[in-house]
Amino acid sequence: MAKLKLDLHPIFNRGGSIDAELHRVLDEAEEKRIKLVEVIPGKGSGQLKKRVLRFLDRPDIKQRYHRIEKDSKNFGRVFIHFRH
């Protein structure tokens, strides 16, 4: 199964870039009909992961994907599942 991967480590300190990258990866997943996106906010303090989850919880974003899954084995990873 094809999946996309977005590692936020390189851009974590640039606020606007995070939202832009999340939008970009969602657009790409929809365009290419990819069913799984792996977002890596990293472990750290958990603030970046909270920010990603808040972004994904926005009503305009929530309608774009099927469900999210927090990796139980790796705190620093979130999966976004699509139903294409």
Secondary structure, 3 states (H helix, E strand, C coil): CCEEEEECHHHCCCHHHHHHHHHHHHHHHHHHCCCEEEEECCCCCCHHHHHHHHHHHCHHHHCCCCEEEECCCCCCCEEEECCC
